[in-house]
């Protein structure tokens, strides 16, 4: 299996593939997102990964955008063009955000250990 060159990756979309999201159209959503990525020539900059359940069943279908840490909810295949255009323009789609996880620390820096008292 070949390794993906992530040098130009700007967004990694984690698409929930749990039972509730599957029932809510996760497969069609994934295909639509892949189609939009292809159509717009974004295969190098946007990567997708189908995950197991992300435990946000009430929010189905869920897509998490990293490294931004934005959790989008209630997505359908019809939302794929808007989602991809939002990512391309480096904006947020506020109507579809259920949660944001922000952390200014670099993922590549060694964490300092706190001393126990």
Secondary structure as UniProt FT lines:
FT   TURN            7..8
FT   STRAND          11..16
FT   HELIX           19..23
FT   TURN            24..25
FT   HELIX           26..39
FT   TURN            40..41
FT   TURN            43..45
FT   STRAND          46..51
FT   HELIX           57..59
FT   STRAND          63..66
FT   TURN            67..69
FT   STRAND          70..72
FT   HELIX           77..79
FT   HELIX           80..88
FT   TURN            89..90
FT   HELIX           94..96
FT   STRAND          97..100
FT   TURN            107..108
//
